[in-house]
Amino acid sequence: MGRVPAFQRKKHNKLSVLCIIIVMGMLLGVIAYDSFSLKIKEEQYISRIDELNRNIEAEKQRTEELKEFEKYTKTRKYAEEVAEDKLGLVHDHEIVFKPENEDK
C-alpha cells in the first residue's frame, strides 16, 4: 500500500476542519434560536402567572364582598329595603306621595 502524499493529507485535514466548523456553527445557531424561543416563552409564562395572580386577588376580593352581602341580607334593614323597593310596603308612620299625573 502506498502512502498518501503530505499535501493531500493537509487538504483532507482542512476539509475535515471546515466541515467541523460548519457543523459547530449550525449547532450554535440552533442552540441560540432555541434559547431565544425559550426566553420568549418564559416571558409569556411570567406575564400569564401575573395575570392569574391578579385574577386570584380579584376573586378573593369578590368572595369577601359576597360574604359581607350575605351577612347584610340576613339583617332586618335589608328585609325592609326589599319590602319597600320590590313590594311597595311602608311603615305605619310613613306617608307615601304619588305624582298626580302618573303615566301607566
N, CA, C and O atoms as a MOPAC input file, in Angstrom:
PM7 MOZYME 1SCF
protein

 N      0.83200 1    -1.16700 1     0.00000 1
 C      0.00000 1     0.00000 1     0.00000 1
 C      0.87900 1     1.23400 1     0.00000 1
 O      1.92800 1     1.30600 1     0.64000 1
 N      0.38600 1     2.19700 1    -0.75600 1
 C      1.17300 1     3.40100 1    -0.86800 1
 C      0.76500 1     4.43500 1     0.15700 1
 O     -0.35400 1     4.46500 1     0.66900 1
 N      1.72100 1     5.26000 1     0.41700 1
 C      1.43900 1     6.32700 1     1.37300 1
 C      0.75800 1     7.49300 1     0.66200 1
 O      0.98800 1     7.72500 1    -0.52500 1
 N     -0.09900 1     8.24200 1     1.41300 1
 C     -0.77000 1     9.42100 1     0.86300 1
 C      0.19100 1    10.59200 1     0.99900 1
 O      0.75200 1    10.81800 1     2.07100 1
 N      0.38300 1    11.33400 1    -0.08500 1
 C      1.29600 1    12.46800 1    -0.02000 1
 C      0.85200 1    13.48300 1     1.02900 1
 O     -0.33800 1    13.57200 1     1.33100 1
 N      1.77500 1    14.23900 1     1.58000 1
 C      1.53800 1    15.19700 1     2.65900 1
 C      0.55800 1    16.28700 1     2.24900 1
 O     -0.29200 1    16.67500 1     3.05000 1
 N      0.65400 1    16.78700 1     1.02800 1
 C     -0.23900 1    17.87700 1     0.60100 1
 C     -1.69200 1    17.40600 1     0.52500 1
 O     -2.61100 1    18.19100 1     0.75800 1
 N     -1.90600 1    16.11900 1     0.19900 1
 C     -3.27000 1    15.59000 1     0.16600 1
 C     -3.80200 1    15.39800 1     1.58400 1
 O     -4.99300 1    15.58600 1     1.83400 1
 N     -2.92400 1    15.02600 1     2.50700 1
 C     -3.35500 1    14.89200 1     3.91600 1
 C     -3.74900 1    16.24900 1     4.46900 1
 O     -4.74300 1    16.36400 1     5.18600 1
 N     -2.97100 1    17.28600 1     4.13900 1
 C     -3.29300 1    18.62800 1     4.62000 1
 C     -4.61600 1    19.10000 1     4.03900 1
 O     -5.41900 1    19.71700 1     4.73900 1
 N     -4.85200 1    18.80900 1     2.74600 1
 C     -6.09300 1    19.19400 1     2.10200 1
 C     -7.26000 1    18.45900 1     2.77000 1
 O     -8.31000 1    19.04800 1     3.02500 1
 N     -7.06600 1    17.18500 1     3.04400 1
 C     -8.08200 1    16.37400 1     3.69900 1
 C     -8.34400 1    16.90300 1     5.11300 1
 O     -9.49800 1    16.96200 1     5.53900 1
 N     -7.29900 1    17.28700 1     5.84300 1
 C     -7.44300 1    17.84500 1     7.19100 1
 C     -8.16800 1    19.18200 1     7.15400 1
 O     -9.01900 1    19.44900 1     8.00200 1
 N     -7.83800 1    20.02400 1     6.17800 1
 C     -8.51100 1    21.32200 1     6.05700 1
 C     -9.99100 1    21.13600 1     5.77000 1
 O    -10.82500 1    21.84100 1     6.33800 1
 N    -10.32700 1    20.19900 1     4.90000 1
 C    -11.72500 1    19.91100 1     4.58000 1
 C    -12.45700 1    19.38700 1     5.81400 1
 O    -13.60000 1    19.77100 1     6.06000 1
 N    -11.82100 1    18.52500 1     6.58400 1
 C    -12.42800 1    17.99600 1     7.81700 1
 C    -12.65600 1    19.11800 1     8.82200 1
 O    -13.71300 1    19.18800 1     9.45000 1
 N    -11.66400 1    19.99800 1     8.97500 1
 C    -11.79800 1    21.12200 1     9.90900 1
 C    -12.91900 1    22.04100 1     9.45600 1
 O    -13.69600 1    22.51500 1    10.28500 1
 N    -13.02200 1    22.30700 1     8.14700 1
 C    -14.08800 1    23.15400 1     7.61300 1
 C    -15.45700 1    22.53100 1     7.88200 1
 O    -16.38700 1    23.23100 1     8.28300 1
 N    -15.58500 1    21.24600 1     7.67000 1
 C    -16.85400 1    20.55200 1     7.95100 1
 C    -17.20400 1    20.63600 1     9.43100 1
 O    -18.35900 1    20.86600 1     9.79100 1
 N    -16.21800 1    20.44900 1    10.27200 1
 C    -16.44800 1    20.52900 1    11.72300 1
 C    -16.88100 1    21.93100 1    12.10400 1
 O    -17.79200 1    22.08900 1    12.91700 1
 N    -16.25000 1    22.96100 1    11.53700 1
 C    -16.61100 1    24.34700 1    11.83200 1
 C    -18.04100 1    24.63100 1    11.37700 1
 O    -18.80100 1    25.28700 1    12.08900 1
 N    -18.41200 1    24.13500 1    10.18600 1
 C    -19.77900 1    24.34300 1     9.68900 1
 C    -20.79200 1    23.65700 1    10.60500 1
 O    -21.81800 1    24.24800 1    10.94400 1
 N    -20.51400 1    22.42300 1    11.00400 1
 C    -21.42600 1    21.70000 1    11.90200 1
 C    -21.52500 1    22.41200 1    13.24900 1
 O    -22.61700 1    22.55000 1    13.79900 1
 N    -20.40600 1    22.85700 1    13.77300 1
 C    -20.42100 1    23.57700 1    15.05600 1
 C    -21.20100 1    24.88000 1    14.93500 1
 O    -21.94300 1    25.24800 1    15.84600 1
 N    -21.03500 1    25.57700 1    13.81800 1
 C    -21.79300 1    26.81000 1    13.58900 1
 C    -23.28400 1    26.54600 1    13.52700 1
 O    -24.08000 1    27.30100 1    14.08500 1
 N    -23.66100 1    25.46900 1    12.84400 1
 C    -25.07800 1    25.11500 1    12.76700 1
 C    -25.62700 1    24.76700 1    14.14400 1
 O    -26.73000 1    25.18600 1    14.49700 1
 N    -24.87200 1    24.00900 1    14.91900 1
 C    -25.29800 1    23.66700 1    16.28300 1
 C    -25.44200 1    24.91700 1    17.13500 1
 O    -26.40500 1    25.05500 1    17.88800 1
 N    -24.48400 1    25.82300 1    17.01500 1
 C    -24.54200 1    27.07400 1    17.76100 1
 C    -25.77400 1    27.88100 1    17.36400 1
 O    -26.43800 1    28.46900 1    18.21800 1
 N    -26.07500 1    27.90800 1    16.07300 1
 C    -27.27000 1    28.61800 1    15.60200 1
 C    -28.54800 1    28.01200 1    16.15100 1
 O    -29.44300 1    28.73600 1    16.58700 1
 N    -28.63900 1    26.69600 1    16.13300 1
 C    -29.82800 1    26.01100 1    16.65500 1
 C    -29.97400 1    26.27100 1    18.15400 1
 O    -31.07700 1    26.52700 1    18.63700 1
 N    -28.87600 1    26.20700 1    18.87800 1
 C    -28.91600 1    26.44900 1    20.32500 1
 C    -29.32000 1    27.88600 1    20.61600 1
 O    -30.10400 1    28.13600 1    21.53100 1
 N    -28.78900 1    28.83800 1    19.83900 1
 C    -29.14200 1    30.24400 1    20.03600 1
 C    -30.62600 1    30.47000 1    19.74700 1
 O    -31.29900 1    31.18300 1    20.49100 1
 N    -31.13600 1    29.87400 1    18.68000 1
 C    -32.55600 1    30.00300 1    18.33300 1
 C    -33.44300 1    29.42200 1    19.42900 1
 O    -34.42300 1    30.04400 1    19.84000 1
 N    -33.09300 1    28.22600 1    19.89800 1
 C    -33.87900 1    27.59400 1    20.96700 1
 C    -33.82100 1    28.42300 1    22.24500 1
 O    -34.82400 1    28.56100 1    22.94500 1
 N    -32.67100 1    28.96500 1    22.54300 1
 C    -32.53200 1    29.80100 1    23.73300 1
 C    -33.42600 1    31.03100 1    23.63100 1
 O    -34.09400 1    31.40700 1    24.59500 1
 N    -33.43300 1    31.64800 1    22.46400 1
 C    -34.28500 1    32.81900 1    22.23900 1
 C    -35.75800 1    32.44100 1    22.36600 1
 O    -36.53500 1    33.17400 1    22.97600 1
 N    -36.14300 1    31.31000 1    21.79600 1
 C    -37.53100 1    30.84400 1    21.87900 1
 C    -37.92600 1    30.57300 1    23.33300 1
 O    -39.03400 1    30.90900 1    23.75100 1
 N    -37.02700 1    29.97200 1    24.09300 1
 C    -37.31500 1    29.68800 1    25.50000 1
 C    -37.45600 1    30.97000 1    26.30400 1
 O    -38.29100 1    31.04300 1    27.20600 1
 N    -36.65500 1    31.97700 1    25.99400 1
 C    -36.77000 1    33.26700 1    26.69000 1
 C    -38.12900 1    33.89300 1    26.43900 1
 O    -38.76000 1    34.41500 1    27.35800 1
 N    -38.58100 1    33.83800 1    25.18500 1
 C    -39.89700 1    34.39400 1    24.85100 1
 C    -40.99700 1    33.63600 1    25.59500 1
 O    -41.90700 1    34.24900 1    26.15200 1
 N    -40.91300 1    32.30400 1    25.60500 1
 C    -41.91300 1    31.50400 1    26.32400 1
 C    -41.89500 1    31.82100 1    27.81200 1
 O    -42.94900 1    31.90800 1    28.44400 1
 N    -40.70200 1    31.99400 1    28.37400 1
 C    -40.59400 1    32.31100 1    29.79400 1
 C    -41.27800 1    33.64300 1    30.09200 1
 O    -41.98700 1    33.76100 1    31.09100 1
 N    -41.07500 1    34.64100 1    29.24100 1
 C    -41.71900 1    35.93900 1    29.44300 1
 C    -43.23300 1    35.81300 1    29.33900 1
 O    -43.96500 1    36.44300 1    30.10300 1
 N    -43.70500 1    34.99500 1    28.39100 1
 C    -45.14700 1    34.77900 1    28.26000 1
 C    -45.71300 1    34.09300 1    29.49600 1
 O    -46.77800 1    34.46300 1    29.99000 1
 N    -44.99300 1    33.09000 1    29.99400 1
 C    -45.46300 1    32.38900 1    31.18900 1
 C    -45.45700 1    33.31300 1    32.40700 1
 O    -46.36800 1    33.25000 1    33.23300 1
 N    -44.46100 1    34.15100 1    32.52200 1
 C    -44.40800 1    35.08600 1    33.64600 1
 C    -45.57500 1    36.06200 1    33.58600 1
 O    -46.20600 1    36.34300 1    34.60500 1
 N    -45.86400 1    36.57900 1    32.39600 1
 C    -46.99400 1    37.50400 1    32.27300 1
 C    -48.31600 1    36.78400 1    32.55300 1
 O    -49.22700 1    37.36400 1    33.14200 1
 N    -48.41800 1    35.53200 1    32.13400 1
 C    -49.63600 1    34.75500 1    32.40500 1
 C    -49.79600 1    34.49900 1    33.90700 1
 O    -50.90300 1    34.57400 1    34.44100 1
 N    -48.69000 1    34.20000 1    34.57800 1
 C    -48.72100 1    33.99900 1    36.03500 1
 C    -49.16500 1    35.27900 1    36.72700 1
 O    -49.97700 1    35.23600 1    37.65200 1
 N    -48.63500 1    36.42200 1    36.28200 1
 C    -49.03500 1    37.70200 1    36.87300 1
 C    -50.52600 1    37.94900 1    36.67100 1
 O    -51.22200 1    38.38900 1    37.58700 1
 N    -51.00800 1    37.66300 1    35.46700 1
 C    -52.42800 1    37.84600 1    35.17800 1
 C    -53.28800 1    36.93900 1    36.06000 1
 O    -54.30500 1    37.37300 1    36.60000 1
 N    -52.87400 1    35.68000 1    36.20100 1
 C    -53.63600 1    34.74800 1    37.03500 1
 C    -53.60500 1    35.15700 1    38.50000 1
 O    -54.60500 1    35.00700 1    39.20300 1
 N    -52.47000 1    35.67300 1    38.97200 1
 C    -52.40100 1    36.15400 1    40.35400 1
 C    -53.32800 1    37.34100 1    40.56600 1
 O    -53.96200 1    37.45500 1    41.61500 1
 N    -53.41300 1    38.23500 1    39.56700 1
 C    -54.34900 1    39.36700 1    39.67700 1
 C    -55.78300 1    38.85800 1    39.71600 1
 O    -56.60600 1    39.36800 1    40.47600 1
 N    -56.08700 1    37.84200 1    38.88900 1
 C    -57.43400 1    37.26300 1    38.88800 1
 C    -57.75700 1    36.62000 1    40.23000 1
 O    -58.87600 1    36.73800 1    40.72800 1
 N    -56.77700 1    35.94100 1    40.81300 1
 C    -56.98200 1    35.31400 1    42.12000 1
 C    -57.30100 1    36.37500 1    43.17200 1
 O    -58.21900 1    36.21000 1    43.97500 1
 N    -56.53700 1    37.46100 1    43.15700 1
 C    -56.77800 1    38.54200 1    44.12600 1
 C    -58.16100 1    39.16400 1    43.91500 1
 O    -58.86200 1    39.46700 1    44.88100 1
 N    -58.54800 1    39.35300 1    42.65800 1
 C    -59.87200 1    39.92100 1    42.37100 1
 C    -60.97400 1    38.98500 1    42.86100 1
 O    -61.98000 1    39.44100 1    43.40500 1
 N    -60.79000 1    37.69000 1    42.67100 1
 C    -61.79600 1    36.73300 1    43.12800 1
 C    -61.84700 1    36.65800 1    44.65800 1
 O    -62.91900 1    36.48100 1    45.23600 1
 N    -60.70300 1    36.79200 1    45.30300 1
 C    -60.70500 1    36.82600 1    46.77400 1
 C    -61.46900 1    38.04200 1    47.27100 1
 O    -62.24100 1    37.95200 1    48.22600 1
 N    -61.25100 1    39.18500 1    46.61700 1
 C    -61.97200 1    40.40700 1    46.99200 1
 C    -63.46900 1    40.23000 1    46.76000 1
 O    -64.28500 1    40.63200 1    47.58900 1
 N    -63.82200 1    39.63200 1    45.63900 1
 C    -65.23200 1    39.39300 1    45.32600 1
 C    -65.85500 1    38.44100 1    46.35300 1
 O    -67.00100 1    38.62700 1    46.76100 1
 N    -65.10300 1    37.43100 1    46.76300 1
 C    -65.59500 1    36.49500 1    47.77000 1
 C    -65.88300 1    37.21600 1    49.08100 1
 O    -66.90100 1    36.96800 1    49.72800 1
 N    -64.98100 1    38.10500 1    49.46300 1
 C    -65.19000 1    38.87600 1    50.69400 1
 C    -66.43200 1    39.75300 1    50.57600 1
 O    -67.22000 1    39.86200 1    51.51600 1
 N    -66.59800 1    40.37900 1    49.40500 1
 C    -67.78200 1    41.22300 1    49.20000 1
 C    -69.06200 1    40.39600 1    49.27600 1
 O    -70.06100 1    40.83800 1    49.84300 1
 N    -69.02700 1    39.19600 1    48.70200 1
 C    -70.20500 1    38.32500 1    48.75700 1
 C    -70.50600 1    37.86800 1    50.17600 1
 O    -71.66900 1    37.75500 1    50.56300 1
 N    -69.46000 1    37.60400 1    50.95300 1
 C    -69.67300 1    37.22600 1    52.35700 1
 C    -70.30400 1    38.37400 1    53.12700 1
 O    -71.20700 1    38.16300 1    53.93700 1
 N    -69.82800 1    39.59600 1    52.87400 1
 C    -70.40800 1    40.77600 1    53.54200 1
 C    -71.86100 1    40.96700 1    53.10000 1
 O    -72.72100 1    41.29100 1    53.92000 1
 N    -72.13800 1    40.76700 1    51.80400 1
 C    -73.50500 1    40.90400 1    51.32300 1
 C    -74.40400 1    39.83100 1    51.93000 1
 O    -75.56400 1    40.09300 1    52.24800 1
 N    -73.86300 1    38.61500 1    52.09200 1
 C    -74.63700 1    37.54200 1    52.71000 1
 C    -75.01500 1    37.91200 1    54.14800 1
 O    -76.14300 1    37.68000 1    54.58300 1
 N    -74.06200 1    38.48500 1    54.86900 1
 C    -74.36100 1    38.93700 1    56.23400 1
 C    -75.42700 1    40.02000 1    56.20900 1
 O    -76.33700 1    40.03500 1    57.03900 1
 N    -75.30000 1    40.93600 1    55.23500 1
 C    -76.24600 1    42.05200 1    55.14500 1
 C    -77.64600 1    41.55900 1    54.79900 1
 O    -78.62900 1    42.10800 1    55.29700 1
 N    -77.75600 1    40.53600 1    53.96000 1
 C    -79.07900 1    40.03700 1    53.56800 1
 C    -79.81700 1    39.38600 1    54.73800 1
 O    -81.03400 1    39.20600 1    54.67700 1
 N    -79.10800 1    39.04100 1    55.77700 1
 C    -79.74200 1    38.42200 1    56.94600 1
 C    -80.20100 1    39.46000 1    57.96800 1
 O    -80.73200 1    39.10600 1    59.02100 1
 N    -79.99600 1    40.74400 1    57.65900 1
 C    -80.38300 1    41.78800 1    58.60500 1
 C    -81.80900 1    42.25000 1    58.34500 1
 O    -82.36200 1    42.03200 1    57.26700 1
 N    -82.38800 1    42.88300 1    59.34200 1
 C    -83.74300 1    43.42600 1    59.23700 1
 C    -83.78100 1    44.59600 1    58.25300 1
 O    -84.75600 1    44.77100 1    57.52300 1
 N    -82.72500 1    45.38300 1    58.24100 1
 C    -82.67800 1    46.54500 1    57.35500 1
 C    -82.79300 1    46.10900 1    55.89200 1
 O    -83.49800 1    46.74800 1    55.11100 1
 N    -82.11600 1    45.04100 1    55.52000 1
 C    -82.18400 1    44.54900 1    54.14400 1
 C    -83.61100 1    44.10000 1    53.82000 1
 O    -84.13400 1    44.40700 1    52.74900 1
 N    -84.22800 1    43.38600 1    54.73300 1
 C    -85.60100 1    42.92300 1    54.51700 1
 C    -86.54300 1    44.11200 1    54.32000 1
 O    -87.42800 1    44.06800 1    53.46600 1
 N    -86.35600 1    45.16200 1    55.09900 1
 C    -87.18900 1    46.36000 1    54.94800 1
 C    -86.94100 1    47.03900 1    53.60000 1
 O    -87.88900 1    47.48500 1    52.95400 1
 N    -85.71000 1    47.12100 1    53.17800 1
 C    -85.39300 1    47.75000 1    51.89300 1
 C    -86.01900 1    46.97100 1    50.73600 1
 O    -86.56800 1    47.56300 1    49.80700 1
 N    -85.93500 1    45.64900 1    50.79600 1
 C    -86.53200 1    44.82700 1    49.73900 1
 C    -88.04400 1    45.00300 1    49.74600 1
 O    -88.65700 1    45.12000 1    48.68500 1
 N    -88.64400 1    45.02300 1    50.91800 1
 C    -90.09100 1    45.19100 1    51.01600 1
 C    -90.50900 1    46.53900 1    50.44800 1
 O    -91.53400 1    46.63100 1    49.77200 1
 N    -89.74900 1    47.56900 1    50.70700 1
 C    -90.07600 1    48.89400 1    50.17500 1
 C    -89.87300 1    48.95700 1    48.66400 1
 O    -90.74600 1    49.43800 1    47.94100 1
 N    -88.74700 1    48.48400 1    48.18900 1
 C    -88.41500 1    48.60800 1    46.77200 1
 C    -89.24600 1    47.68700 1    45.88800 1
 O    -89.79800 1    48.13400 1    44.88200 1
 N    -89.34300 1    46.43200 1    46.23800 1
 C    -89.98000 1    45.45800 1    45.35600 1
 C    -91.48500 1    45.34300 1    45.58300 1
 O    -92.24800 1    45.14500 1    44.63800 1
 N    -91.90500 1    45.46700 1    46.84100 1
 C    -93.31600 1    45.25500 1    47.15300 1
 C    -94.07600 1    46.55500 1    47.40300 1
 O    -95.30600 1    46.55800 1    47.44500 1
 N    -93.35400 1    47.64700 1    47.56800 1
 C    -94.00000 1    48.94100 1    47.79500 1
 C    -94.55500 1    49.09900 1    49.19900 1
 O    -95.39800 1    49.96500 1    49.43500 1
 N    -94.10500 1    48.29200 1    50.12000 1
 C    -94.59400 1    48.38100 1    51.50200 1
 C    -93.93900 1    49.55600 1    52.22600 1
 O    -92.81600 1    49.94600 1    51.90500 1
 N    -94.65400 1    50.11800 1    53.21100 1
 C    -94.12300 1    51.22200 1    54.01600 1
 C    -94.44400 1    50.94700 1    55.47900 1
 O    -95.28800 1    50.11000 1    55.79900 1
 N    -93.76600 1    51.65700 1    56.34700 1
 C    -94.06100 1    51.56400 1    57.78200 1
 C    -95.35900 1    52.30200 1    58.07600 1
 O    -95.82200 1    53.11200 1    57.27300 1
 N    -95.93800 1    52.01200 1    59.23500 1
 C    -97.21200 1    52.62900 1    59.60900 1
 C    -97.10500 1    54.14800 1    59.72100 1
 O    -98.05600 1    54.85100 1    59.38100 1
 N    -95.99100 1    54.66200 1    60.18300 1
 C    -95.83800 1    56.09700 1    60.40900 1
 C    -95.34600 1    56.86800 1    59.16600 1
 O    -95.13100 1    58.07800 1    59.24200 1
 N    -95.17100 1    56.19000 1    58.04100 1
 C    -94.68100 1    56.84000 1    56.83100 1
 C    -95.84300 1    57.26400 1    55.93600 1
 O    -96.89600 1    56.62700 1    55.91100 1
 N    -95.62500 1    58.34700 1    55.20800 1
 C    -96.60900 1    58.84800 1    54.25500 1
 C    -96.01300 1    58.71100 1    52.86400 1
 O    -94.85800 1    59.07000 1    52.63500 1
 N    -96.81200 1    58.18600 1    51.93200 1
 C    -96.33900 1    57.97900 1    50.56400 1
 C    -96.96700 1    59.04800 1    49.68100 1
 O    -98.18400 1    59.23000 1    49.67400 1
 N    -96.12000 1    59.75000 1    48.93700 1
 C    -96.58800 1    60.75900 1    47.99500 1
 C    -96.45200 1    60.21600 1    46.58400 1
 O    -95.40000 1    59.70900 1    46.19400 1
 N    -97.54200 1    60.33100 1    45.82200 1
 C    -97.52600 1    59.88900 1    44.42900 1
 C    -97.77900 1    61.09100 1    43.53200 1
 O    -98.57400 1    61.96300 1    43.88300 1
 N    -97.12400 1    61.15300 1    42.39200 1
 C    -97.39600 1    62.28000 1    41.47400 1
 C    -98.81300 1    62.21000 1    40.94100 1
 O    -99.37100 1    61.12600 1    40.77200 1
 N    -99.40100 1    63.39400 1    40.67300 1
 C   -100.79300 1    63.44500 1    40.20800 1
 C   -100.95200 1    62.86600 1    38.81100 1
 O   -101.89000 1    62.10800 1    38.56200 1
 N   -100.05200 1    63.20900 1    37.89200 1
 C   -100.16900 1    62.73600 1    36.52000 1
 C    -99.20900 1    61.58400 1    36.27300 1
 O    -98.20100 1    61.71700 1    35.57900 1
 N    -99.55100 1    60.47300 1    36.85300 1
 C    -98.73400 1    59.27300 1    36.73900 1
 C    -99.08800 1    58.55000 1    35.45800 1
 O   -100.24800 1    58.18400 1    35.26500 1
 N    -98.09700 1    58.32500 1    34.54900 1
 C    -98.33700 1    57.61800 1    33.29200 1
 C    -98.27200 1    56.12300 1    33.51800 1
 O    -97.31000 1    55.60700 1    34.08800 1
 N    -99.32200 1    55.42300 1    33.06000 1
 C    -99.36000 1    53.97100 1    33.24000 1
 C    -99.32400 1    53.27000 1    31.93700 1
 O    -99.34900 1    52.04000 1    31.89600 1

